[in-house]
Amino acid sequence: MATIYTKVHEYNKETQAIVVSFASTETKSQNPDSYEKINYSIHYLVGEGASQQDLKDALSKVGLDWCETHCKKEMLDGKPEKQTEVENLVGTSWSKDLEKPEAPDIDGSLDLTQLKVDLGLT
């Protein structure tokens, strides 16, 4: 479990966008000011009628994703041999066959109200 530190830098009422930065107990710095600012549309994060706590929770979730990705980058920073491996991919291309999971059958019995509850949308 990681603690996510979030800082709100700006809010644009006109575009309804919020600018934030993140850090975590897993990143090199636990200070969000040490990392880039990211712009999010409020409507991307929460639905209409969401509370301030709902927005904070949503920001924490996207912050967790950002921190996990950033930790991988920080690991590469200290491994020049891995950076060389990635650099060697420049100019290459490939294909790979992958199994695509089958979509579930929808027989018309889908309960949209229950689905919204299950997904935390209500």
Disulfide bonds with the S-S distance in Angstrom:
none
